Amino acid sequence: MSRQLIVFMAIFGPLWLLPASANERPGNLPEGLNPGTLEVLQIGDEKPTQKLEMPLQHTDVKIEVSGFVASAVVTQRYYNPFKKPIEAVYTFPLPNDAAVDDMQMIIGQRTITGLIKRRKEAREIYEQARQQGQRASLLEQERPNIFTQSVANIMPGDNIQIRIRYVNILRYDLGHYELVFPMVVGPRYIPGDVAVGHSGTGWALDTDVVPDASRITPPVLRPGTRSGHDIALSVKLDAGVPIKNVQSPSHIIKTSVINQHESDIKLHPADTLPNKDFVLRYEVAGTVPEIATIAHHDERGGFFTLIIQPQKTVKDDQVIPRELIFIVDTSGSMRGFPLDKSKEAMRRLINGMRPLDIFNVVRFAGDTGTLWEKPKQNTPAHVKEALAYVEGFQGRGGTRMRQGILKALAQPANAGYLRIAFLLTDGYIGNERGILQAIEQDQRGARVFSLGVGSSVNRYLLERVAEVGRGEAFYVRQDENSHKVIDQFFKRVDRPALAHIEIDWGNLDVSELQPAKIPDLWAGQPIRIHGRYTQGGEATITVRGRSGKWPYQQQLRVRLPQNESAHEAMATVWARQKVRELMNQMVRERQTKALIEAITQIGLTFRLMTQWTSFVAVEEKVVNVGGKLETVVQEVEMPEGVSYEGVFGEAPAPVPAAVTKGFRSGGFIAKGPQASSSYVPRRRGSQHNQVFAAPPIAAKPAYRASPGLSHDSPTLGSNRTPSLKRGQNTVTFEPGKASLSEPAKRVLELLAIEICQKSSQIKKIVITGHTDNSQLDDFKNKLSRERAVAVADYLMTHCAVLTRGKLIIRARADLLPIADNSTEAGRAKNRRVEIHIW
C-alpha cells in the first residue's frame, strides 16, 4: 500500500510577518484526479466568499445538563466528494475539562464502537487497517482541549459519522452557571529550534520546546474563503432548581422554556459558523444553595462531586494593600479587537485600584517591555503615565509569554503587600507546560490571575495558569464590555482569601479526594471536591479555614447514597480530575515514566481519553483493495476577531474562480517538486499524498518562533565550533533584498557540492540570516528570515541528499553585527547569511 506525501505549505518563515505569495500555486494534479472549482458565494453587497469542498461536512452537538453536570454527544459527518479514496484528518477542540469516554464510527446502519488502547497501540491498529484498505477511525488527545480525529479509507461518495461522548462540570460562581463548547483551535505560537521529524499534519514543525507542534497547528482558511463545514448545537437544560436569565453572549439562540427549572436551547440557523466558543449562561432564581452533591454507586464503589458555597465572614477592616502587576499580551494574534479589549480592561484596572496599591505594567510579544523598573504608588501622575503606555500598545510579533511572565515575577517584592499578577492574553501558545513550570518555580509569593481575551481563547492554559498561580481565570469576548469582569476581579481580591481549608467528613467513608489539597479561595469562589466512597451514609461535615487573621467554620449536611445507578458519569468525572492532578504533578516534578503510566492505567480502567490513551475503531471488511489513498487535512476557520494579517502576515486577495485550476472541489493538491517549499518536512516512512484542502496562499503561515531570536538559544558566537570547517560560509545581500546575487550563488553552489560529498558526516546545518540597522524592527525580522530561507532553498535544490531534518533556520535581524552599521561598508558586511555546518 502506498500513500504519497505532498505538502504545499511553507513551514519556515518570519514569525507573523511573511506574506503569502499569490504566485506560489503548483498547478499539476496527481494522475487520475480531475480539477474542480471553487464555489463563489455573494449576498447583497458583501464581498464574494469562496466555498471549499472538504471531507468534514457538518458537526452536530447535543448537550444535556443535569444540575451542574453536562453530558455531550458530538457527531462529525465526513463525506468524500473526490474520485479517489481518502483519509480525513481534523484537529478540533473540546472543553479543557471534558472527560471523553466513548467514540463510535457509524457507516450506514452499522455502528462500530471504539476500543480504548494505549496511544501507540491504537495508532498501530489504525495504520494496519488503513494499509489493508479497511475503514478505520482514530481519536487522539494532543492537549486537554485539543484532539485529532483521523478517518481512513473513506471511499468516493461515502458518508461516515464519528460520534464522540464526553462529560464535564459547568463553571459555577455565586448562583451563576456557564456552559462552554469550543468550536475552533486558534493558531499557536511555536517557540524553539526545529527538531527532526514532523509528527502531525499541522503547518508548524516540531521543535525542541514544542515536540508535537505539528499536531496542534491545523492549517487555517485564508480570508474570503469558507469551508462547507457548519455546526448545529442544542442544550437540554434541567438545573434541578428554578433558573432565570438564560442567555448566550456568543451566539444567537432560540430558547423554549419547559418549566421553572427546564429549558431547551438551540443554536439559531443563522449562526452556524464554527469559529468561536459557544457560551451559555444562566442564574439560579432565589437563594443560592450552600451545597450541591451528585453521586453514583456501582460495583466499583461510589463516586461523587460536591460543590460548597462558603459563607461571607470577612470583615471590612481586613483589607490589605496590594502590589498589582499587569502582564499584557501584545503579540500579532492580539491585533485589532482583542488588543482593543485588553486596553479597555487595562483602563478599568488602572483606574479601579485602591489608593494604597502599588502597580506596574509588563508587555510581551516577540520581546518584552516594562513601564517602570519597579512598581510605583497609585498616584494621578503614575496613572496618567500608565494609561499612555497602554494606549501605545500595538499587536505584532511573536508570543514570548514565558519571558513576559518571568520578567513580571522577577521584580523585587514589596514587604507588607499582597502581590497579584494579572495576565491578559488569548493564550495562543504551544508550550503550555513551560509557562506553568515558570509560574510554579518563580512565583515568589505572587497570586497569578488570568483574563482570556477573545472569542476562542486557550482556556486550558488560562485555567491552569490560575490554578498553579493560586488565582482565578476570567474571560471576556471582544464584543463584551469588560467592566463587569474587571469589577468581579476586584471584588475577588478586595478581601483576603479563605486559606488553609480542611474538611472533616465525620463518619463518611470518603477517599482519593481531588484535589488532594483544597486550594485557597477568593471571596465568593466555591469549593469543588471530587471523591470516592465505599459505603453510603449521611453525616454533618465541617469546613474549616482562615480568612486573614480570623478563623472560619461552616457545617453542612451531606448524604452519599449506597445504591445509586443514576449519574454514572461521576466515575468518569472523578477519573478525569485524577488525571488532572497527575498532570499538575508533572508540572512540579517534570514528566516521569511513573506518572505517564499512572495516567495510562486510569485511561484504560475508566475508558477515558488521555494524552497516552486513544480510541480506535475498525470495520472488518476491506473496501479499498490495495490501500492507496490520499490524506486530506481539514482547514479550520480563523477565530472570530483574530487578525489573519496579525498572525500570518498580509493576506492576499481571494483567488478568482477563473484561476482555480489545481483545486478539486476546493482541495488543493501540489506535486512534490513544485510545492511552495522544497524543504517541507515529511513524516518518516510515509509515502502518501497529503492534501491540505485550501489554496496554498492560506497555507504559508509563519507562526512559529524565529529560533535565532530565542533568549534561550545559544548564539553563533559561542565556544562551540562546526564539526566540518568551510573556507567561506557567508553570503551577502543587497540593501532591503532577500534574493541571491550571482556571487552568492557561486559560493552556495560550491558549498552544496561539498555538503553532498560529506552528507553522512553532517549532523545539522544552521542557516542564520542577518540585516543591518536601516529598517524597522518588524521588517528586519522578516528580511533576515527571508534571506535564510533563500539560502536553504538553494542548498536543498542543489543537493538532493540533504535531508530536511538537518536544516535549522534562524533570524537574527540586526542583533549580531560584525561591522560598524554607521558606515555603508559596515552595513554591507552585516547584510549576510551565515551557514554553520555541525
Residue pairs with C-beta under 8 A, 6 or more apart in sequence:
1 130
1 131
1 132
1 133
1 626
1 627
1 628
2 627
2 628
2 687
2 688
3 87
3 628
3 629
3 630
3 631
3 686
3 687
3 688
3 689
4 30
4 630
4 687
4 688
4 689
5 631
5 672
5 682
5 683
5 686
5 687
5 688
5 689
5 690
6 30
6 669
6 670
6 671
6 672
6 675
6 689
6 690
6 691
7 670
7 675
7 680
7 681
7 682
7 690
7 692
8 24
8 26
8 668
8 670
8 675
8 676
8 677
8 680
8 692
8 696
8 699
9 203
9 219
9 676
9 677
9 680
9 692
9 696
9 699
9 700
9 701
10 18
10 20
10 24
10 676
10 677
10 680
10 699
10 700
10 701
10 702
11 203
11 204
11 205
11 677
11 679
11 680
11 681
11 704
12 205
12 677
12 679
12 702
12 785
12 788
12 789
12 792
12 809
13 649
13 700
13 701
13 702
13 704
13 785
13 786
13 789
14 649
14 702
14 706
14 781
14 782
14 783
14 784
14 785
14 786
14 811
15 189
15 332
15 366
15 397
15 398
15 702
15 703
15 704
15 705
15 706
15 781
15 785
16 331
16 332
16 333
16 396
16 397
16 398
16 646
16 647
16 648
16 649
16 702
16 703
17 332
17 649
17 702
17 778
17 781
17 782
17 785
18 648
18 649
18 700
18 702
18 782
18 785
18 786
19 649
19 650
19 652
20 222
20 648
20 649
20 651
20 652
20 696
20 697
20 698
20 699
20 700
21 652
21 676
21 697
21 700
22 652
22 653
22 655
22 697
24 676
24 696
24 697
24 700
25 662
25 695
25 696
25 697
26 662
26 670
26 671
26 674
26 675
26 676
26 696
27 661
27 662
27 674
28 662
28 670
28 671
28 674
29 35
29 662
29 664
29 669
30 630
30 669
30 671
30 689
32 83
32 84
33 82
33 83
33 84
33 664
33 669
34 83
34 664
35 660
35 661
35 662
35 663
35 664
36 53
36 660
36 663
36 664
36 665
36 666
36 667
37 657
37 660
37 663
37 665
38 50
38 51
38 52
38 655
38 657
38 660
38 663
38 666
39 50
39 51
39 53
39 666
40 48
40 49
40 50
40 51
40 657
41 48
41 49
41 50
41 51
41 226
42 48
42 49
47 224
47 654
48 224
48 654
49 224
49 225
49 226
50 224
50 225
50 226
50 654
50 655
50 657
50 666
51 225
51 226
51 227
51 228
51 666
52 221
52 225
52 226
52 227
52 228
52 635
52 663
52 665
52 666
52 667
52 693
52 694
53 81
53 228
53 664
53 665
53 666
53 667
53 693
54 227
54 228
54 229
54 632
54 634
54 635
54 666
54 667
54 693
55 78
55 79
55 80
55 81
55 86
55 88
55 90
55 151
55 154
55 632
55 634
55 693
56 76
56 77
56 78
56 88
56 90
56 227
56 229
56 634
57 77
57 78
57 79
57 228
57 229
58 76
58 77
58 229
58 230
58 231
58 232
59 74
59 75
59 76
59 77
59 229
59 230
59 231
59 232
59 274
60 74
60 75
60 77
60 231
60 232
60 233
61 72
61 73
61 74
61 75
61 181
61 231
61 232
61 233
61 234
61 278
62 72
62 73
62 75
62 233
62 234
62 236
63 70
63 71
63 72
63 179
63 181
63 233
63 234
63 235
63 236
64 70
64 71
64 72
64 235
64 236
64 238
65 71
65 170
65 179
65 235
65 236
65 237
65 238
65 239
66 238
66 240
66 294
66 567
67 238
67 239
67 240
67 292
67 294
68 169
68 170
68 172
68 177
68 292
68 294
68 305
68 307
69 167
69 168
69 169
69 170
69 294
69 305
69 567
69 569
69 570
69 573
70 167
70 168
70 169
70 170
70 179
71 165
71 166
71 167
71 569
72 98
72 165
72 166
72 167
72 168
72 181
73 163
73 164
73 165
74 94
74 163
74 164
74 165
74 166
75 161
75 162
75 163
75 164
76 90
76 92
76 149
76 161
76 162
76 164
77 159
77 160
77 161
78 88
78 151
78 154
78 158
78 159
78 160
78 161
78 162
79 154
79 157
79 158
79 159
79 160
80 86
80 154
80 155
80 156
80 157
80 158
81 156
81 665
82 156
82 630
82 632
82 664
82 665
82 667
83 156
84 156
84 628
84 629
84 630
85 153
85 154
85 155
85 156
85 623
85 624
85 628
85 629
85 630
86 154
86 629
86 630
86 631
86 632
86 691
87 130
87 150
87 151
87 152
87 153
87 154
87 629
87 630
87 631
87 632
87 688
88 149
88 150
88 151
88 154
88 631
88 632
88 634
89 148
89 149
89 150
89 201
89 631
89 632
89 633
89 634
90 148
90 149
90 218
90 634
91 142
91 146
91 147
91 148
91 185
91 200
91 201
91 202
91 215
91 216
91 217
91 218
91 634
91 636
92 146
92 147
92 148
92 149
92 184
92 185
92 636
93 145
93 146
93 147
93 182
93 183
93 184
93 185
93 456
94 100
94 145
94 147
94 164
94 166
94 182
95 145
95 166
95 168
95 180
95 181
95 182
95 459
96 143
96 144
96 145
96 459
96 460
96 463
97 144
97 168
97 169
97 576
97 580
98 144
98 145
98 166
98 167
98 168
98 576
99 166
99 167
99 168
99 569
99 572
99 573
99 575
99 576
99 608
99 609
100 139
100 141
100 147
100 164
100 165
100 166
100 608
100 609
100 615
101 165
101 166
101 167
101 572
101 606
101 607
101 608
101 609
102 113
102 114
102 163
102 164
102 165
102 607
102 615
103 113
103 114
103 137
103 139
103 162
103 163
103 164
103 165
103 615
103 617
104 111
104 112
104 113
104 114
104 162
104 163
104 617
105 111
105 112
105 114
105 135
105 136
105 137
105 151
105 160
105 161
105 162
105 163
105 617
105 619
106 112
106 160
106 161
106 162
106 163
107 135
107 158
107 159
107 160
107 161
107 619
108 159
110 619
112 617
112 618
112 619
113 617
114 137
114 139
114 615
114 616
114 617
115 122
115 125
115 615
115 616
115 617
116 603
116 604
116 607
116 608
116 609
116 613
116 614
116 615
117 125
117 604
117 613
117 614
117 615
117 616
118 600
118 604
118 612
118 613
118 614
119 140
119 611
119 612
119 613
119 614
122 138
122 140
122 613
122 614
122 615
122 616
123 138
123 140
123 614
123 616
125 136
125 616
125 618
126 136
126 137
126 138
126 150
126 152
126 616
126 618
129 135
129 136
129 152
129 153
129 618
129 619
130 136
130 152
130 153
130 627
130 629
131 627
132 622
132 627
133 153
133 622
133 623
133 624
133 625
133 626
133 627
134 152
134 153
134 618
134 619
134 620
134 621
134 622
134 623
134 624
135 151
135 152
135 153
135 154
135 160
135 618
135 619
135 623
136 151
136 152
136 153
136 616
136 617
136 618
136 619
137 149
137 150
137 151
137 152
137 160
137 162
137 615
137 616
137 617
138 148
138 149
138 150
138 152
138 614
138 615
138 616
139 147
139 148
139 149
139 162
139 164
139 609
139 614
139 615
139 616
140 147
140 148
140 150
140 614
141 147
141 609
141 610
141 611
141 614
142 148
142 212
142 215
142 216
142 611
143 216
143 432
143 460
143 611
144 460
144 580
144 583
145 182
145 458
145 459
145 460
146 185
146 216
146 460
147 609
148 200
148 215
149 162
151 160
151 162
152 629
153 623
153 624
153 627
153 629
154 160
155 623
155 624
167 569
167 572
167 573
168 573
168 576
169 305
169 528
169 573
170 177
170 178
170 179
171 177
171 178
171 179
171 180
172 178
172 307
172 526
172 528
173 524
173 525
173 526
174 288
174 309
174 524
174 526
175 283
175 284
175 288
176 281
176 282
176 283
176 284
177 239
177 281
177 282
177 283
177 284
178 279
178 280
178 281
179 235
179 279
179 280
179 281
180 277
180 278
180 279
180 280
180 459
181 233
181 277
181 278
182 277
182 278
182 456
182 459
183 231
183 274
183 275
183 276
183 277
183 278
183 456
184 274
184 275
184 276
184 456
184 636
184 637
184 638
184 639
185 216
185 218
185 636
186 333
186 426
186 428
186 454
186 456
186 457
186 458
186 639
186 642
187 217
187 220
187 333
187 428
187 638
187 642
187 647
187 648
187 701
187 703
188 204
188 210
188 213
188 216
188 217
188 428
188 429
188 430
188 703
189 331
189 333
189 398
189 399
189 428
189 429
189 430
189 703
189 704
189 705
190 204
190 205
190 207
190 209
190 210
190 213
190 217
190 430
190 431
190 703
190 704
190 705
191 207
191 209
191 210
191 398
191 400
191 402
191 429
191 430
191 431
191 704
191 705
191 707
191 710
192 207
192 208
192 209
192 210
192 213
192 431
192 705
192 707
192 710
193 207
193 208
193 209
193 707
193 710
193 713
193 808
194 205
194 206
194 207
194 707
194 807
194 808
194 809
195 205
195 206
195 207
195 208
195 211
195 805
196 805
196 806
197 206
197 681
197 683
197 684
197 805
198 205
198 206
198 214
198 681
198 682
198 683
199 206
199 211
199 212
199 214
199 215
199 683
200 206
200 212
200 213
200 214
200 215
200 216
200 217
201 214
201 215
201 218
201 631
201 633
201 690
202 213
202 214
202 215
202 216
202 217
202 218
202 219
203 214
203 217
203 218
203 219
203 220
203 699
203 701
203 703
204 210
204 213
204 214
204 216
204 217
204 430
204 701
204 703
204 704
205 213
205 214
205 681
205 704
206 212
206 213
206 214
207 213
207 704
207 705
207 707
209 430
209 431
209 434
209 705
210 216
210 430
210 431
213 430
213 704
214 681
216 430
217 430
217 701
217 703
218 633
218 634
218 635
218 636
219 633
219 635
219 636
219 692
219 694
219 698
219 699
219 701
220 635
220 636
220 637
220 638
220 644
220 647
220 648
220 698
220 699
220 701
221 227
221 635
221 636
221 637
221 638
221 694
221 698
222 644
222 651
222 652
222 654
222 694
222 695
222 697
222 698
223 638
223 644
223 651
223 654
224 653
224 654
225 654
225 694
225 695
225 698
226 273
226 637
227 634
227 635
227 637
227 666
227 693
227 694
228 666
229 274
229 634
230 272
230 273
230 274
231 267
231 272
231 273
231 274
232 266
232 267
232 272
233 266
233 267
233 278
234 264
234 265
234 266
234 267
235 264
235 265
235 266
235 280
236 262
236 264
237 243
237 246
237 262
237 263
237 264
237 265
237 282
238 261
238 262
239 261
239 262
239 282
239 284
240 261
241 261
241 284
241 285
241 286
241 289
242 260
242 261
242 284
242 285
242 286
243 260
243 261
243 263
243 282
243 283
243 284
243 285
244 282
244 283
244 284
244 285
245 281
245 282
245 283
246 255
246 263
246 265
246 280
246 281
246 282
247 253
247 280
247 281
247 282
248 265
248 278
248 279
248 280
248 281
249 279
249 281
249 477
249 479
249 480
250 276
250 277
250 278
250 279
250 455
250 477
251 267
251 268
251 271
251 276
251 278
251 279
252 267
252 268
252 270
252 271
253 265
253 266
253 267
253 268
253 280
254 265
254 266
254 267
254 268
255 263
255 264
255 265
256 263
256 264
256 265
257 263
258 264
260 285
263 282
265 280
267 278
273 637
274 636
274 637
275 455
275 456
275 637
275 638
275 639
275 640
276 455
276 456
276 639
276 640
276 641
277 455
277 456
277 457
279 477
288 309
289 309
290 308
290 309
290 311
290 554
290 556
291 306
291 307
291 308
291 309
291 556
291 557
291 558
292 306
292 307
293 304
293 305
293 306
293 307
293 558
293 559
293 560
294 304
294 305
294 567
294 570
295 302
295 303
295 304
295 305
295 533
295 560
295 561
295 564
295 567
295 570
296 302
296 303
296 304
296 564
296 565
296 566
296 567
296 568
296 569
296 570
296 571
297 303
297 533
297 536
297 560
297 561
297 562
297 563
297 564
298 565
298 568
298 571
300 571
301 532
301 533
301 534
302 532
302 533
302 534
302 536
302 560
302 561
302 564
303 530
303 531
303 532
303 533
303 570
303 571
303 573
303 574
304 510
304 530
304 531
304 532
304 533
304 560
304 570
304 574
305 528
305 529
305 530
305 570
305 573
305 574
306 527
306 528
306 529
306 530
306 531
306 558
307 526
307 527
307 528
307 529
308 526
308 527
308 528
308 529
308 543
308 554
308 556
309 526
309 527
310 498
310 521
310 525
310 526
310 527
310 543
310 552
310 554
311 554
312 523
312 524
313 547
313 550
313 552
314 495
314 496
314 523
314 547
314 548
314 550
315 548
315 550
318 495
318 496
318 547
318 548
318 549
318 550
319 354
319 494
319 495
320 416
320 417
320 418
320 496
320 548
321 354
321 356
321 357
321 358
321 416
321 417
321 418
322 353
322 354
322 356
322 357
322 358
322 417
322 418
322 419
322 420
322 493
323 357
323 358
323 359
323 375
323 413
323 414
323 417
323 418
323 419
323 420
324 349
324 353
324 357
324 358
324 359
324 360
324 375
324 420
324 422
325 359
325 360
325 361
325 362
325 375
325 408
325 409
325 411
325 419
325 420
325 421
325 422
325 446
326 346
326 349
326 350
326 359
326 360
326 361
326 362
326 421
326 422
326 424
327 362
327 363
327 364
327 404
327 405
327 408
327 421
327 422
327 423
327 424
327 425
328 342
328 346
328 361
328 362
328 363
328 364
328 390
328 393
328 424
328 425
329 342
329 363
329 364
329 365
329 399
329 401
329 404
329 423
329 424
329 425
329 426
329 453
330 339
330 363
330 364
330 365
330 393
330 394
330 395
330 396
330 397
331 364
331 365
331 366
331 395
331 396
331 397
331 398
331 399
331 428
331 646
332 365
332 395
332 396
332 397
332 398
332 399
332 643
332 646
332 647
333 395
333 399
333 426
333 428
333 642
333 643
333 646
333 647
334 342
334 395
334 425
334 426
334 453
334 646
335 394
335 395
335 396
335 643
335 645
335 646
336 395
336 641
336 642
336 643
336 646
337 454
337 478
337 479
337 641
338 395
338 426
338 453
338 454
338 478
338 641
338 642
339 393
339 394
339 395
340 478
341 453
341 454
341 476
341 477
341 478
341 480
341 482
342 393
342 424
342 451
342 453
343 390
343 391
343 393
344 481
344 482
345 424
345 451
345 453
345 476
345 482
345 485
345 486
346 361
346 387
346 390
346 424
347 387
347 390
348 482
348 483
348 486
348 487
349 422
349 486
349 489
350 359
350 383
350 386
350 387
350 390
351 383
352 486
352 487
352 490
353 359
353 378
354 378
355 378
356 378
357 378
358 375
358 376
358 377
358 378
358 414
358 417
359 375
359 376
359 378
359 382
359 386
360 370
360 371
360 372
360 374
360 375
360 376
360 408
360 411
361 370
361 371
361 386
361 389
361 390
362 368
362 369
362 370
362 371
362 404
362 407
362 408
363 369
363 370
363 393
363 404
364 399
364 400
364 401
364 403
364 404
364 405
364 407
365 395
365 396
365 397
365 398
365 399
365 400
366 396
366 397
366 398
366 400
366 709
366 781
367 397
367 400
367 403
368 400
368 403
368 404
368 407
370 407
370 408
370 411
371 385
371 386
371 389
374 411
374 412
375 411
375 414
376 382
395 643
395 646
396 646
396 778
397 778
397 781
398 705
398 706
398 709
399 425
399 428
399 429
400 711
401 425
401 429
401 435
402 431
402 434
402 435
402 438
403 711
405 421
405 423
405 435
405 438
405 439
405 442
405 448
406 438
406 442
408 421
409 421
409 438
409 439
409 442
409 443
409 444
409 446
410 442
413 419
413 444
413 445
413 446
418 447
418 493
418 496
419 444
419 445
419 446
419 447
420 446
420 447
420 448
420 449
420 471
420 493
421 446
421 447
421 448
421 449
421 469
421 471
422 448
422 449
422 450
422 451
422 489
423 448
423 449
423 450
423 451
423 462
423 465
424 450
424 451
424 453
425 450
425 451
425 452
425 453
425 457
425 462
426 452
426 453
426 454
426 457
426 458
426 642
427 452
427 457
427 458
427 459
427 460
427 461
427 462
428 457
428 458
429 435
429 458
429 461
432 458
432 460
432 461
432 464
433 586
433 587
435 461
435 465
436 464
436 465
436 468
436 587
437 587
439 448
439 465
439 468
439 469
440 468
440 587
440 588
443 468
443 469
446 469
447 469
447 470
447 471
447 493
447 497
448 465
448 466
448 468
448 469
448 470
448 471
449 466
449 469
449 471
449 472
449 473
449 474
449 489
449 492
449 493
450 462
450 463
450 465
450 466
450 469
450 471
450 472
450 473
450 474
451 462
451 473
451 474
451 475
451 476
451 485
451 489
452 458
452 459
452 462
452 473
452 474
452 475
452 476
453 476
453 478
454 477
454 478
454 639
454 641
454 642
455 477
455 478
455 479
455 639
455 640
455 641
455 642
456 639
456 640
456 642
457 475
459 473
459 475
462 473
462 475
463 473
464 584
465 471
465 473
466 472
466 473
467 519
467 584
468 584
468 587
470 497
470 519
470 520
471 522
472 489
472 492
472 522
472 525
474 485
474 488
474 489
475 485
476 482
476 485
477 641
478 640
478 641
479 641
491 523
491 524
492 522
492 523
492 524
492 525
493 522
493 523
494 523
495 522
495 523
495 547
495 548
496 547
496 548
497 520
497 521
497 522
497 523
497 547
498 520
498 521
498 522
498 525
498 545
498 546
498 547
498 552
499 520
499 545
499 546
499 547
500 520
500 545
500 546
501 518
501 519
501 520
501 521
501 527
501 543
501 544
501 545
502 518
502 543
502 544
502 545
503 518
503 529
503 541
503 542
503 543
503 544
504 541
504 542
504 544
505 539
505 541
506 539
506 540
506 541
506 542
507 537
507 539
508 533
508 537
508 539
508 541
508 558
508 560
509 533
509 534
509 535
509 537
510 531
510 532
510 533
510 560
511 531
511 532
511 533
511 534
512 531
512 532
512 574
512 578
513 529
513 530
513 531
514 529
514 530
514 531
514 574
514 577
514 578
514 580
514 581
515 529
515 577
515 581
516 581
518 527
518 529
521 527
527 543
530 573
530 574
530 577
531 574
532 574
533 560
535 562
536 559
536 560
536 561
536 562
536 563
536 564
537 559
537 560
537 562
538 557
538 558
538 559
538 560
539 557
539 558
540 555
540 556
540 557
540 558
541 555
541 556
541 557
541 558
542 553
542 554
542 555
543 552
543 553
543 554
543 555
543 556
544 551
544 552
544 553
545 551
545 552
546 552
571 606
572 606
572 607
572 608
575 602
575 603
575 605
575 606
575 608
576 608
578 602
579 599
579 602
579 603
579 608
579 610
582 595
582 598
582 599
582 602
583 599
585 595
586 592
586 595
589 595
596 612
599 610
599 611
599 612
599 613
600 610
600 612
600 613
602 608
602 610
603 609
603 610
603 612
603 613
604 613
609 615
629 688
630 669
630 688
630 689
630 690
630 691
631 688
631 689
631 690
631 691
632 667
632 691
632 692
632 693
633 690
633 691
633 692
633 693
634 693
635 692
635 693
635 694
635 698
635 699
638 644
638 647
644 651
645 651
647 701
647 703
648 700
648 701
648 702
648 703
649 702
652 697
655 695
655 697
662 668
662 669
662 670
663 695
666 693
666 694
667 691
667 693
667 694
668 691
668 692
668 693
668 694
668 695
668 696
669 689
669 691
670 676
670 696
676 696
676 700
677 793
678 793
678 796
678 797
679 792
679 793
679 796
679 804
679 807
680 804
681 804
681 805
682 804
692 699
702 785
706 781
706 785
706 809
706 810
706 811
707 713
707 808
707 809
707 810
708 768
708 769
708 784
708 810
708 811
708 812
709 781
709 810
709 811
709 812
709 813
709 815
713 810
714 720
715 816
716 766
716 768
716 816
716 834
716 836
717 816
720 838
722 836
722 837
722 838
723 761
723 762
723 763
723 837
723 838
724 758
724 761
724 762
724 837
724 838
726 751
726 754
726 835
726 837
728 747
729 751
729 834
729 835
729 836
729 837
730 832
730 833
730 834
730 835
731 740
731 741
731 743
731 744
731 747
731 748
731 791
731 832
731 833
731 835
732 741
732 744
732 828
732 829
732 831
732 832
733 739
733 740
733 741
733 744
733 787
733 831
733 832
733 833
734 741
734 831
735 772
735 774
735 827
735 831
736 775
736 783
738 783
738 786
738 787
738 789
738 790
739 790
740 748
740 790
740 791
740 794
745 794
748 791
748 794
748 795
748 798
749 798
751 795
751 835
752 794
752 795
752 798
752 799
752 802
753 798
753 799
755 762
755 765
755 795
755 799
755 802
755 837
756 799
756 800
756 801
756 802
759 799
759 801
759 802
759 803
762 806
762 837
762 838
763 806
763 838
764 806
764 807
764 808
764 837
764 838
765 795
765 802
765 806
765 807
765 808
765 835
765 836
765 837
765 838
766 808
766 810
766 835
766 836
766 837
766 838
767 788
767 791
767 792
767 795
767 807
767 808
767 809
767 810
767 833
767 834
767 835
768 788
768 810
768 811
768 812
768 833
768 834
768 835
768 836
769 783
769 784
769 785
769 786
769 787
769 788
769 789
769 791
769 809
769 810
769 811
769 812
769 833
770 784
770 787
770 812
770 813
770 814
770 816
770 817
770 830
770 831
770 832
770 833
770 834
771 780
771 783
771 784
771 787
771 813
771 814
771 830
771 831
772 814
772 817
772 821
772 826
772 827
772 828
772 830
772 831
773 780
773 814
773 817
773 821
773 827
773 830
774 821
774 827
775 783
777 813
780 813
780 814
781 811
781 813
783 813
784 811
784 812
784 813
785 809
785 811
787 832
787 833
788 809
788 810
788 811
788 833
789 809
790 833
791 833
791 835
792 807
792 809
795 802
795 807
795 835
796 802
796 804
796 807
814 821
814 830
817 826
817 830
818 829
818 830
818 832
819 825
819 826
819 827
819 828
819 829
819 830
820 826
821 827
821 830
